């Protein structure tokens, strides 16, 4: 009698396999949706950029200009637009503006829908330098050519290349001597390193080489105690010495003193 063959049942599916397949499909679907959204946003942004990247129609200038004209600013900006309202290079515009000798700094911003607004910081001459140049507050020579500026600006002298050092020392001197009422008209660094000052009252001050802080304090002490009331009689004060101050009086004072002695 033949026996019926028993078939082995098919192997059972591994636990969780179906869930993993479903999760993988769902993850892939999410990725496709994300790509679609990003692509849509990209195309939308490109479309908006093309729509609103219109040519700049207005160039505005903030503030009052004294040394550079609004026409010069507008001309420089127009020559460096290089794009529409959204694509123009604001940094390149500022760099071009700052090449002007009267511009110390420039900034640019967009103003909706088609305007660029420029702000200019102009150079301020602080002093005359040598025979025909000018210095700004950083001690840099201004390449401003032959222009009319107030002769009341102090005249600074010094070796070429030491403009910043001379300007810094001039500012230090002016600050220290502020309480004396003396106004610096000329300030010099001599070739041998001596500092020399001329004041509007006609008085000359020979300081000598650095360091100068102690010398200036000694001058202030003598000035406040004995010299301030006789400023019109003084030709020169020499404070180069370590422990004293030498005063040269004007010739008229010496003559009058001699005549008084004869009587």
Buried (B, 14 or more C-beta within 10 A) or exposed (E): EEEEEEEEEEEEEEEEEEEEEEEEEEEEEEEEEEEEEEEEEEEEEEEEEEEEEEEBEEBBBEEEBEBBEBEBBBEBBEEBBEEBBEEBBBEBBBEBBBEBBBBBEBBBEBEEEBBBBBBBEBBEBBBBBBEEBBBBEEBBBBEBEEEEEEEEBBBBBBEEEEBBEBBEBBBEBBEBBEEBEBEBBBBBBBEEEBBBBBBEBEBBBBBBEEEBEEBBEBBBEBBEEEBBEEBEBBBBBBBBEEEEBEBBBBEEBEEEEEEEEEE
